[in-house]
Amino acid sequence: MSVSLFDISSLTGLPCTGEEISALLTLPPGVEYNSTDMKPSYPAFVRFACDKSKPVSAQKHISFLLVLICKYMVCSVGKGPTKVIPLAVALAHGKHFALGPFLLAYLYRSC
């Protein structure tokens, strides 16, 4: 037996309904993301982002989502986080995506 969408939803709690994530997903007009703020590891990012003297900026929110997606969903912290930057930006702006099929596709692609 192979992993199904039901398994992904049950194990991770990721939604299976919502807008489909397209490979052609791009940054929305007028939104920029400066990838120089992206730290190489999660602990380094936490040290960078936990400056309590400043409020959480949109840039830090996107970076946090990017680290979570890369580290826990697609397991590509060191290689190519730029592929999922548009997804992190869209999630930070409140879009609802079907993340279950996205994760299942990454699982099948990596096998």
Summary of the structure (lengths in Angstrom):
residues: 111
radius of gyration: 14.7
end to end distance: 14.2
largest distance: 51.2
contacts: 257
relative contact order: 0.23
helix: 53%
strand: 2%
